[in-house]
Amino acid sequence: MVNIRYAQGGDEPQLELCMKACGLYTEGQDYSQWDQPVLVAEDEGKVIGFIQCYLVKPIPIMAQLAVWPDYQHKGVGRQLGDAMEVVLKTLGITQYICFAEKGNLRLIEGYRQRGMKELGQVSQYLRKIP
């Protein structure tokens, strides 16, 4: 049975492994500190997914949704999204944005099923500051 909870100290190694398994890991990045709301999905003590939301103004950004490949297509991502929306509601937040790669049709369809509207074409870029 999947349990959704806030991330806690000691989850960092499992969060990092999940990011690597889902292609979200950036080499050399310090993943030991998480200062925004992070929820994890766990199954029998193993972190199988997580979601993070950046509480920025004017509109928070839902980011870093990842689910281990073995647990994908089982509703874990939807459970994480639903749980994060509950957190946002308790903070008085009424809307948020999120991103998807143009070719990630499964994620885009999931957003549409949640009633989200596409705002335009977006590409994300990462620059390491020399």
N, CA, C and O atoms as a GROMACS GRO file, in nm:
protein
  520
    1MET      N    1   0.083  -0.118   0.000
    1MET     CA    2   0.000   0.000   0.000
    1MET      C    3   0.088   0.125   0.000
    1MET      O    4   0.184   0.133   0.077
    2VAL      N    5   0.057   0.220  -0.085
    2VAL     CA    6   0.135   0.343  -0.098
    2VAL      C    7   0.090   0.442   0.008
    2VAL      O    8  -0.030   0.466   0.027
    3ASN      N    9   0.188   0.500   0.077
    3ASN     CA   10   0.164   0.602   0.179
    3ASN      C   11   0.226   0.733   0.130
    3ASN      O   12   0.340   0.734   0.084
    4ILE      N   13   0.152   0.844   0.141
    4ILE     CA   14   0.205   0.975   0.106
    4ILE      C   15   0.232   1.050   0.236
    4ILE      O   16   0.147   1.055   0.324
    5ARG      N   17   0.351   1.109   0.246
    5ARG     CA   18   0.389   1.182   0.366
    5ARG      C   19   0.487   1.292   0.329
    5ARG      O   20   0.540   1.294   0.218
    6TYR      N   21   0.511   1.384   0.423
    6TYR     CA   22   0.615   1.484   0.403
    6TYR      C   23   0.751   1.416   0.403
    6TYR      O   24   0.774   1.320   0.477
    7ALA      N   25   0.840   1.466   0.320
    7ALA     CA   26   0.979   1.417   0.324
    7ALA      C   27   1.038   1.453   0.459
    7ALA      O   28   1.001   1.552   0.521
    8GLN      N   29   1.130   1.371   0.503
    8GLN     CA   30   1.195   1.393   0.632
    8GLN      C   31   1.343   1.364   0.622
    8GLN      O   32   1.390   1.304   0.525
    9GLY      N   33   1.418   1.409   0.722
    9GLY     CA   34   1.560   1.384   0.726
    9GLY      C   35   1.587   1.235   0.712
    9GLY      O   36   1.521   1.153   0.775
   10GLY      N   37   1.684   1.200   0.629
   10GLY     CA   38   1.716   1.061   0.602
   10GLY      C   39   1.659   1.012   0.469
   10GLY      O   40   1.701   0.908   0.419
   11ASP      N   41   1.564   1.087   0.412
   11ASP     CA   42   1.507   1.049   0.282
   11ASP      C   43   1.598   1.087   0.165
   11ASP      O   44   1.581   1.037   0.054
   12GLU      N   45   1.695   1.175   0.189
   12GLU     CA   46   1.775   1.231   0.080
   12GLU      C   47   1.839   1.127  -0.012
   12GLU      O   48   1.831   1.143  -0.133
   13PRO      N   49   1.902   1.021   0.041
   13PRO     CA   50   1.961   0.921  -0.051
   13PRO      C   51   1.857   0.855  -0.142
   13PRO      O   52   1.884   0.831  -0.260
   14GLN      N   53   1.738   0.825  -0.088
   14GLN     CA   54   1.634   0.764  -0.170
   14GLN      C   55   1.576   0.862  -0.271
   14GLN      O   56   1.542   0.824  -0.383
   15LEU      N   57   1.565   0.990  -0.232
   15LEU     CA   58   1.519   1.093  -0.325
   15LEU      C   59   1.617   1.106  -0.442
   15LEU      O   60   1.576   1.118  -0.557
   16GLU      N   61   1.745   1.104  -0.410
   16GLU     CA   62   1.848   1.115  -0.514
   16GLU      C   63   1.841   0.996  -0.609
   16GLU      O   64   1.850   1.014  -0.731
   17LEU      N   65   1.826   0.876  -0.556
   17LEU     CA   66   1.814   0.756  -0.641
   17LEU      C   67   1.691   0.764  -0.730
   17LEU      O   68   1.696   0.726  -0.847
   18CYS      N   69   1.582   0.812  -0.675
   18CYS     CA   70   1.458   0.826  -0.753
   18CYS      C   71   1.479   0.926  -0.866
   18CYS      O   72   1.435   0.903  -0.979
   19MET      N   73   1.546   1.037  -0.837
   19MET     CA   74   1.574   1.137  -0.941
   19MET      C   75   1.660   1.077  -1.052
   19MET      O   76   1.636   1.102  -1.170
   20LYS      N   77   1.760   0.998  -1.014
   20LYS     CA   78   1.845   0.934  -1.114
   20LYS      C   79   1.764   0.838  -1.201
   20LYS      O   80   1.778   0.836  -1.323
   21ALA      N   81   1.678   0.758  -1.137
   21ALA     CA   82   1.598   0.660  -1.211
   21ALA      C   83   1.501   0.727  -1.308
   21ALA      O   84   1.462   0.668  -1.409
   22CYS      N   85   1.462   0.851  -1.277
   22CYS     CA   86   1.364   0.922  -1.360
   22CYS      C   87   1.426   1.026  -1.451
   22CYS      O   88   1.354   1.100  -1.519
   23GLY      N   89   1.559   1.033  -1.454
   23GLY     CA   90   1.627   1.127  -1.543
   23GLY      C   91   1.620   1.272  -1.499
   23GLY      O   92   1.635   1.362  -1.582
   24LEU      N   93   1.597   1.297  -1.370
   24LEU     CA   94   1.589   1.435  -1.319
   24LEU      C   95   1.714   1.478  -1.244
   24LEU      O   96   1.724   1.592  -1.199
   25TYR      N   97   1.808   1.389  -1.229
   25TYR     CA   98   1.928   1.415  -1.150
   25TYR      C   99   2.027   1.501  -1.227
   25TYR      O  100   2.049   1.480  -1.346
   26THR      N  101   2.086   1.599  -1.159
   26THR     CA  102   2.190   1.682  -1.217
   26THR      C  103   2.320   1.654  -1.143
   26THR      O  104   2.330   1.677  -1.023
   27GLU      N  105   2.418   1.604  -1.214
   27GLU     CA  106   2.548   1.568  -1.154
   27GLU      C  107   2.609   1.689  -1.084
   27GLU      O  108   2.611   1.800  -1.139
   28GLY      N  109   2.659   1.668  -0.964
   28GLY     CA  110   2.726   1.773  -0.889
   28GLY      C  111   2.633   1.859  -0.805
   28GLY      O  112   2.679   1.942  -0.727
   29GLN      N  113   2.504   1.841  -0.821
   29GLN     CA  114   2.406   1.917  -0.742
   29GLN      C  115   2.395   1.859  -0.603
   29GLN      O  116   2.396   1.737  -0.587
   30ASP      N  117   2.384   1.944  -0.501
   30ASP     CA  118   2.369   1.900  -0.363
   30ASP      C  119   2.221   1.876  -0.335
   30ASP      O  120   2.143   1.972  -0.328
   31TYR      N  121   2.183   1.754  -0.318
   31TYR     CA  122   2.043   1.721  -0.290
   31TYR      C  123   2.019   1.691  -0.142
   31TYR      O  124   1.922   1.624  -0.107
   32SER      N  125   2.107   1.740  -0.057
   32SER     CA  126   2.091   1.713   0.086
   32SER      C  127   1.999   1.814   0.154
   32SER      O  128   1.957   1.791   0.267
   33GLN      N  129   1.968   1.925   0.089
   33GLN     CA  130   1.883   2.029   0.147
   33GLN      C  131   1.759   2.050   0.060
   33GLN      O  132   1.771   2.074  -0.060
   34TRP      N  133   1.644   2.041   0.119
   34TRP     CA  134   1.516   2.065   0.050
   34TRP      C  135   1.441   2.167   0.135
   34TRP      O  136   1.397   2.134   0.245
   35ASP      N  137   1.426   2.290   0.086
   35ASP     CA  138   1.364   2.394   0.168
   35ASP      C  139   1.224   2.433   0.123
   35ASP      O  140   1.168   2.531   0.171
   36GLN      N  141   1.167   2.358   0.031
   36GLN     CA  142   1.030   2.380  -0.013
   36GLN      C  143   0.951   2.252   0.019
   36GLN      O  144   1.011   2.148   0.043
   37PRO      N  145   0.818   2.260   0.019
   37PRO     CA  146   0.740   2.140   0.051
   37PRO      C  147   0.772   2.025  -0.044
   37PRO      O  148   0.764   2.039  -0.166
   38VAL      N  149   0.806   1.912   0.014
   38VAL     CA  150   0.833   1.789  -0.062
   38VAL      C  151   0.751   1.678   0.002
   38VAL      O  152   0.759   1.654   0.123
   39LEU      N  153   0.673   1.612  -0.080
   39LEU     CA  154   0.598   1.495  -0.036
   39LEU      C  155   0.657   1.373  -0.102
   39LEU      O  156   0.699   1.378  -0.217
   40VAL      N  157   0.661   1.263  -0.029
   40VAL     CA  158   0.710   1.138  -0.085
   40VAL      C  159   0.600   1.033  -0.082
   40VAL      O  160   0.512   1.034   0.004
   41ALA      N  161   0.608   0.944  -0.179
   41ALA     CA  162   0.524   0.824  -0.179
   41ALA      C  163   0.616   0.711  -0.139
   41ALA      O  164   0.726   0.697  -0.193
   42GLU      N  165   0.572   0.631  -0.045
   42GLU     CA  166   0.654   0.517  -0.005
   42GLU      C  167   0.571   0.390  -0.003
   42GLU      O  168   0.451   0.392   0.022
   43ASP      N  169   0.640   0.282  -0.030
   43ASP     CA  170   0.580   0.150  -0.028
   43ASP      C  171   0.671   0.061   0.054
   43ASP      O  172   0.786   0.036   0.016
   44GLU      N  173   0.620   0.014   0.166
   44GLU     CA  174   0.698  -0.072   0.257
   44GLU      C  175   0.831  -0.009   0.293
   44GLU      O  176   0.934  -0.077   0.295
   45GLY      N  177   0.830   0.122   0.323
   45GLY     CA  178   0.950   0.192   0.368
   45GLY      C  179   1.041   0.242   0.258
   45GLY      O  180   1.139   0.311   0.286
   46LYS      N  181   1.013   0.210   0.134
   46LYS     CA  182   1.095   0.254   0.021
   46LYS      C  183   1.030   0.374  -0.046
   46LYS      O  184   0.912   0.371  -0.078
   47VAL      N  185   1.108   0.481  -0.065
   47VAL     CA  186   1.057   0.598  -0.137
   47VAL      C  187   1.045   0.560  -0.284
   47VAL      O  188   1.144   0.525  -0.349
   48ILE      N  189   0.922   0.568  -0.335
   48ILE     CA  190   0.898   0.528  -0.474
   48ILE      C  191   0.861   0.646  -0.563
   48ILE      O  192   0.844   0.632  -0.684
   49GLY      N  193   0.850   0.763  -0.502
   49GLY     CA  194   0.819   0.882  -0.579
   49GLY      C  195   0.817   1.003  -0.489
   49GLY      O  196   0.813   0.992  -0.366
   50PHE      N  197   0.819   1.121  -0.552
   50PHE     CA  198   0.809   1.244  -0.474
   50PHE      C  199   0.763   1.358  -0.564
   50PHE      O  200   0.765   1.349  -0.687
   51ILE      N  201   0.720   1.464  -0.498
   51ILE     CA  202   0.679   1.586  -0.566
   51ILE      C  203   0.725   1.704  -0.481
   51ILE      O  204   0.723   1.697  -0.358
   52GLN      N  205   0.766   1.810  -0.546
   52GLN     CA  206   0.809   1.930  -0.477
   52GLN      C  207   0.737   2.050  -0.537
   52GLN      O  208   0.712   2.055  -0.658
   53CYS      N  209   0.704   2.146  -0.453
   53CYS     CA  210   0.641   2.270  -0.501
   53CYS      C  211   0.724   2.388  -0.450
   53CYS      O  212   0.755   2.397  -0.332
   54TYR      N  213   0.758   2.477  -0.542
   54TYR     CA  214   0.830   2.599  -0.506
   54TYR      C  215   0.727   2.705  -0.472
   54TYR      O  216   0.649   2.746  -0.558
   55LEU      N  217   0.725   2.749  -0.348
   55LEU     CA  218   0.627   2.847  -0.303
   55LEU      C  219   0.676   2.988  -0.334
   55LEU      O  220   0.718   3.062  -0.246
   56VAL      N  221   0.668   3.024  -0.460
   56VAL     CA  222   0.711   3.155  -0.507
   56VAL      C  223   0.588   3.236  -0.546
   56VAL      O  224   0.481   3.180  -0.573
   57LYS      N  225   0.603   3.367  -0.548
   57LYS     CA  226   0.493   3.455  -0.587
   57LYS      C  227   0.525   3.519  -0.720
   57LYS      O  228   0.641   3.549  -0.745
   58PRO      N  229   0.429   3.542  -0.804
   58PRO     CA  230   0.287   3.540  -0.773
   58PRO      C  231   0.221   3.402  -0.784
   58PRO      O  232   0.113   3.382  -0.730
   59ILE      N  233   0.284   3.308  -0.853
   59ILE     CA  234   0.223   3.176  -0.871
   59ILE      C  235   0.325   3.067  -0.836
   59ILE      O  236   0.432   3.062  -0.896
   60PRO      N  237   0.292   2.980  -0.741
   60PRO     CA  238   0.382   2.869  -0.708
   60PRO      C  239   0.405   2.778  -0.828
   60PRO      O  240   0.324   2.772  -0.920
   61ILE      N  241   0.518   2.708  -0.826
   61ILE     CA  242   0.554   2.617  -0.935
   61ILE      C  243   0.561   2.475  -0.880
   61ILE      O  244   0.641   2.445  -0.791
   62MET      N  245   0.478   2.388  -0.934
   62MET     CA  246   0.483   2.246  -0.899
   62MET      C  247   0.596   2.186  -0.981
   62MET      O  248   0.597   2.196  -1.104
   63ALA      N  249   0.691   2.126  -0.914
   63ALA     CA  250   0.810   2.080  -0.984
   63ALA      C  251   0.855   1.945  -0.930
   63ALA      O  252   0.808   1.898  -0.826
   64GLN      N  253   0.946   1.886  -1.002
   64GLN     CA  254   1.014   1.764  -0.957
   64GLN      C  255   0.918   1.651  -0.921
   64GLN      O  256   0.931   1.591  -0.814
   65LEU      N  257   0.824   1.621  -1.007
   65LEU     CA  258   0.741   1.502  -0.989
   65LEU      C  259   0.817   1.384  -1.048
   65LEU      O  260   0.851   1.383  -1.166
   66ALA      N  261   0.842   1.284  -0.964
   66ALA     CA  262   0.914   1.165  -1.010
   66ALA      C  263   0.856   1.042  -0.944
   66ALA      O  264   0.824   1.042  -0.825
   67VAL      N  265   0.842   0.936  -1.022
   67VAL     CA  266   0.795   0.807  -0.971
   67VAL      C  267   0.884   0.698  -1.030
   67VAL      O  268   0.906   0.694  -1.151
   68TRP      N  269   0.935   0.610  -0.944
   68TRP     CA  270   1.018   0.500  -0.991
   68TRP      C  271   0.951   0.430  -1.108
   68TRP      O  272   0.829   0.410  -1.106
   69PRO      N  273   1.027   0.393  -1.211
   69PRO     CA  274   0.968   0.328  -1.329
   69PRO      C  275   0.880   0.207  -1.296
   69PRO      O  276   0.776   0.189  -1.360
   70ASP      N  277   0.917   0.125  -1.198
   70ASP     CA  278   0.837   0.008  -1.162
   70ASP      C  279   0.700   0.044  -1.105
   70ASP      O  280   0.610  -0.041  -1.102
   71TYR      N  281   0.683   0.168  -1.060
   71TYR     CA  282   0.558   0.211  -0.998
   71TYR      C  283   0.479   0.307  -1.086
   71TYR      O  284   0.373   0.355  -1.046
   72GLN      N  285   0.530   0.336  -1.205
   72GLN     CA  286   0.458   0.425  -1.295
   72GLN      C  287   0.334   0.356  -1.351
   72GLN      O  288   0.326   0.233  -1.354
   73HIS      N  289   0.238   0.435  -1.395
   73HIS     CA  290   0.111   0.387  -1.451
   73HIS      C  291   0.025   0.318  -1.345
   73HIS      O  292  -0.060   0.236  -1.379
   74LYS      N  293   0.046   0.352  -1.218
   74LYS     CA  294  -0.032   0.292  -1.110
   74LYS      C  295  -0.100   0.398  -1.023
   74LYS      O  296  -0.151   0.366  -0.916
   75GLY      N  297  -0.100   0.522  -1.070
   75GLY     CA  298  -0.169   0.628  -0.996
   75GLY      C  299  -0.087   0.697  -0.889
   75GLY      O  300  -0.140   0.783  -0.818
   76VAL      N  301   0.040   0.662  -0.875
   76VAL     CA  302   0.123   0.722  -0.770
   76VAL      C  303   0.144   0.871  -0.796
   76VAL      O  304   0.135   0.951  -0.703
   77GLY      N  305   0.171   0.909  -0.919
   77GLY     CA  306   0.189   1.050  -0.953
   77GLY      C  307   0.062   1.130  -0.924
   77GLY      O  308   0.070   1.242  -0.873
   78ARG      N  309  -0.052   1.074  -0.956
   78ARG     CA  310  -0.180   1.140  -0.928
   78ARG      C  311  -0.199   1.157  -0.778
   78ARG      O  312  -0.243   1.263  -0.733
   79GLN      N  313  -0.166   1.054  -0.700
   79GLN     CA  314  -0.178   1.063  -0.555
   79GLN      C  315  -0.088   1.173  -0.500
   79GLN      O  316  -0.129   1.250  -0.413
   80LEU      N  317   0.034   1.181  -0.551
   80LEU     CA  318   0.125   1.286  -0.506
   80LEU      C  319   0.071   1.424  -0.541
   80LEU      O  320   0.075   1.516  -0.458
   81GLY      N  321   0.021   1.441  -0.663
   81GLY     CA  322  -0.037   1.569  -0.704
   81GLY      C  323  -0.156   1.607  -0.618
   81GLY      O  324  -0.169   1.722  -0.576
   82ASP      N  325  -0.245   1.511  -0.592
   82ASP     CA  326  -0.362   1.538  -0.508
   82ASP      C  327  -0.320   1.580  -0.368
   82ASP      O  328  -0.376   1.675  -0.312
   83ALA      N  329  -0.222   1.511  -0.312
   83ALA     CA  330  -0.176   1.542  -0.176
   83ALA      C  331  -0.112   1.680  -0.171
   83ALA      O  332  -0.132   1.754  -0.074
   84MET      N  333  -0.034   1.716  -0.274
   84MET     CA  334   0.029   1.848  -0.274
   84MET      C  335  -0.076   1.957  -0.288
   84MET      O  336  -0.061   2.064  -0.230
   85GLU      N  337  -0.182   1.932  -0.363
   85GLU     CA  338  -0.290   2.031  -0.374
   85GLU      C  339  -0.355   2.055  -0.238
   85GLU      O  340  -0.394   2.168  -0.208
   86VAL      N  341  -0.369   1.952  -0.157
   86VAL     CA  342  -0.423   1.968  -0.022
   86VAL      C  343  -0.332   2.059   0.059
   86VAL      O  344  -0.378   2.149   0.130
   87VAL      N  345  -0.201   2.036   0.050
   87VAL     CA  346  -0.105   2.121   0.121
   87VAL      C  347  -0.120   2.266   0.075
   87VAL      O  348  -0.125   2.356   0.158
   88LEU      N  349  -0.126   2.288  -0.056
   88LEU     CA  350  -0.138   2.423  -0.108
   88LEU      C  351  -0.267   2.491  -0.062
   88LEU      O  352  -0.266   2.609  -0.026
   89LYS      N  353  -0.377   2.417  -0.062
   89LYS     CA  354  -0.504   2.473  -0.015
   89LYS      C  355  -0.494   2.518   0.130
   89LYS      O  356  -0.546   2.624   0.166
   90THR      N  357  -0.427   2.439   0.214
   90THR     CA  358  -0.415   2.477   0.355
   90THR      C  359  -0.332   2.604   0.371
   90THR      O  360  -0.344   2.673   0.472
   91LEU      N  361  -0.249   2.636   0.273
   91LEU     CA  362  -0.168   2.758   0.276
   91LEU      C  363  -0.240   2.875   0.209
   91LEU      O  364  -0.185   2.985   0.199
   92GLY      N  365  -0.363   2.852   0.164
   92GLY     CA  366  -0.441   2.957   0.099
   92GLY      C  367  -0.407   2.978  -0.048
   92GLY      O  368  -0.447   3.078  -0.107
   93ILE      N  369  -0.334   2.886  -0.106
   93ILE     CA  370  -0.294   2.896  -0.247
   93ILE      C  371  -0.404   2.839  -0.335
   93ILE      O  372  -0.456   2.730  -0.308
   94THR      N  373  -0.441   2.912  -0.440
   94THR     CA  374  -0.554   2.872  -0.524
   94THR      C  375  -0.514   2.831  -0.665
   94THR      O  376  -0.598   2.782  -0.740
   95GLN      N  377  -0.388   2.850  -0.702
   95GLN     CA  378  -0.343   2.807  -0.834
   95GLN      C  379  -0.192   2.785  -0.833
   95GLN      O  380  -0.121   2.834  -0.744
   96TYR      N  381  -0.145   2.712  -0.932
   96TYR     CA  382  -0.002   2.687  -0.948
   96TYR      C  383   0.024   2.656  -1.095
   96TYR      O  384  -0.068   2.630  -1.172
   97ILE      N  385   0.150   2.660  -1.132
   97ILE     CA  386   0.188   2.620  -1.267
   97ILE      C  387   0.286   2.503  -1.258
   97ILE      O  388   0.347   2.479  -1.153
   98CYS      N  389   0.300   2.432  -1.368
   98CYS     CA  390   0.400   2.326  -1.378
   98CYS      C  391   0.443   2.316  -1.523
   98CYS      O  392   0.381   2.374  -1.612
   99PHE      N  393   0.548   2.242  -1.545
   99PHE     CA  394   0.608   2.232  -1.677
   99PHE      C  395   0.610   2.088  -1.724
   99PHE      O  396   0.610   1.994  -1.644
  100ALA      N  397   0.612   2.071  -1.856
  100ALA     CA  398   0.628   1.938  -1.916
  100ALA      C  399   0.704   1.954  -2.047
  100ALA      O  400   0.684   2.050  -2.120
  101GLU      N  401   0.792   1.859  -2.074
  101GLU     CA  402   0.858   1.859  -2.203
  101GLU      C  403   0.754   1.834  -2.311
  101GLU      O  404   0.659   1.759  -2.290
  102LYS      N  405   0.773   1.897  -2.424
  102LYS     CA  406   0.676   1.887  -2.534
  102LYS      C  407   0.644   1.742  -2.570
  102LYS      O  408   0.530   1.710  -2.603
  103GLY      N  409   0.743   1.653  -2.565
  103GLY     CA  410   0.724   1.513  -2.604
  103GLY      C  411   0.672   1.423  -2.493
  103GLY      O  412   0.648   1.305  -2.518
  104ASN      N  413   0.656   1.476  -2.372
  104ASN     CA  414   0.609   1.393  -2.260
  104ASN      C  415   0.456   1.388  -2.262
  104ASN      O  416   0.390   1.451  -2.179
  105LEU      N  417   0.403   1.313  -2.355
  105LEU     CA  418   0.259   1.311  -2.379
  105LEU      C  419   0.180   1.255  -2.260
  105LEU      O  420   0.068   1.300  -2.233
  106ARG      N  421   0.238   1.160  -2.190
  106ARG     CA  422   0.169   1.102  -2.074
  106ARG      C  423   0.149   1.207  -1.964
  106ARG      O  424   0.042   1.217  -1.905
  107LEU      N  425   0.252   1.285  -1.938
  107LEU     CA  426   0.242   1.390  -1.837
  107LEU      C  427   0.146   1.500  -1.882
  107LEU      O  428   0.065   1.548  -1.802
  108ILE      N  429   0.155   1.540  -2.007
  108ILE     CA  430   0.066   1.642  -2.061
  108ILE      C  431  -0.080   1.597  -2.050
  108ILE      O  432  -0.167   1.675  -2.013
  109GLU      N  433  -0.105   1.472  -2.083
  109GLU     CA  434  -0.241   1.419  -2.072
  109GLU      C  435  -0.287   1.418  -1.926
  109GLU      O  436  -0.403   1.448  -1.897
  110GLY      N  437  -0.196   1.384  -1.835
  110GLY     CA  438  -0.229   1.389  -1.693
  110GLY      C  439  -0.267   1.529  -1.648
  110GLY      O  440  -0.361   1.547  -1.570
  111TYR      N  441  -0.194   1.628  -1.696
  111TYR     CA  442  -0.228   1.768  -1.665
  111TYR      C  443  -0.367   1.802  -1.719
  111TYR      O  444  -0.447   1.865  -1.650
  112ARG      N  445  -0.395   1.761  -1.841
  112ARG     CA  446  -0.527   1.790  -1.899
  112ARG      C  447  -0.638   1.723  -1.818
  112ARG      O  448  -0.743   1.782  -1.796
  113GLN      N  449  -0.614   1.600  -1.775
  113GLN     CA  450  -0.714   1.530  -1.694
  113GLN      C  451  -0.740   1.602  -1.562
  113GLN      O  452  -0.849   1.590  -1.506
  114ARG      N  453  -0.641   1.675  -1.513
  114ARG     CA  454  -0.656   1.753  -1.390
  114ARG      C  455  -0.724   1.888  -1.417
  114ARG      O  456  -0.750   1.964  -1.324
  115GLY      N  457  -0.754   1.917  -1.544
  115GLY     CA  458  -0.820   2.042  -1.578
  115GLY      C  459  -0.724   2.158  -1.599
  115GLY      O  460  -0.765   2.274  -1.595
  116MET      N  461  -0.598   2.127  -1.621
  116MET     CA  462  -0.499   2.232  -1.640
  116MET      C  463  -0.503   2.283  -1.784
  116MET      O  464  -0.535   2.209  -1.877
  117LYS      N  465  -0.469   2.411  -1.800
  117LYS     CA  466  -0.465   2.474  -1.931
  117LYS      C  467  -0.320   2.494  -1.973
  117LYS      O  468  -0.235   2.531  -1.891
  118GLU      N  469  -0.292   2.470  -2.099
  118GLU     CA  470  -0.159   2.495  -2.152
  118GLU      C  471  -0.140   2.645  -2.170
  118GLU      O  472  -0.227   2.713  -2.226
  119LEU      N  473  -0.027   2.696  -2.123
  119LEU     CA  474   0.000   2.839  -2.129
  119LEU      C  475   0.090   2.877  -2.246
  119LEU      O  476   0.099   2.995  -2.281
  120GLY      N  477   0.156   2.781  -2.308
  120GLY     CA  478   0.244   2.812  -2.419
  120GLY      C  479   0.358   2.712  -2.428
  120GLY      O  480   0.363   2.616  -2.352
  121GLN      N  481   0.447   2.737  -2.519
  121GLN     CA  482   0.563   2.650  -2.541
  121GLN      C  483   0.676   2.692  -2.448
  121GLN      O  484   0.716   2.808  -2.449
  122VAL      N  485   0.728   2.600  -2.368
  122VAL     CA  486   0.833   2.632  -2.273
  122VAL      C  487   0.942   2.526  -2.280
  122VAL      O  488   0.913   2.407  -2.287
  123SER      N  489   1.066   2.570  -2.278
  123SER     CA  490   1.180   2.480  -2.263
  123SER      C  491   1.257   2.525  -2.140
  123SER      O  492   1.271   2.645  -2.116
  124GLN      N  493   1.305   2.431  -2.063
  124GLN     CA  494   1.385   2.464  -1.947
  124GLN      C  495   1.532   2.447  -1.981
  124GLN      O  496   1.570   2.358  -2.056
  125TYR      N  497   1.615   2.534  -1.924
  125TYR     CA  498   1.759   2.528  -1.944
  125TYR      C  499   1.828   2.540  -1.811
  125TYR      O  500   1.782   2.612  -1.722
  126LEU      N  501   1.939   2.470  -1.796
  126LEU     CA  502   2.018   2.476  -1.674
  126LEU      C  503   2.155   2.531  -1.709
  126LEU      O  504   2.219   2.488  -1.805
  127ARG      N  505   2.200   2.626  -1.630
  127ARG     CA  506   2.334   2.680  -1.648
  127ARG      C  507   2.406   2.671  -1.515
  127ARG      O  508   2.356   2.720  -1.414
  128LYS      N  509   2.523   2.610  -1.516
  128LYS     CA  510   2.608   2.609  -1.398
  128LYS      C  511   2.692   2.736  -1.403
  128LYS      O  512   2.755   2.766  -1.504
  129ILE      N  513   2.692   2.810  -1.296
  129ILE     CA  514   2.763   2.936  -1.292
  129ILE      C  515   2.911   2.909  -1.268
  129ILE      O  516   2.948   2.849  -1.168
  130PRO      N  517   2.996   2.953  -1.363
  130PRO     CA  518   3.140   2.927  -1.348
  130PRO      C  519   3.203   3.004  -1.235
  130PRO      O  520   3.323   2.992  -1.210
   0.00000   0.00000   0.00000
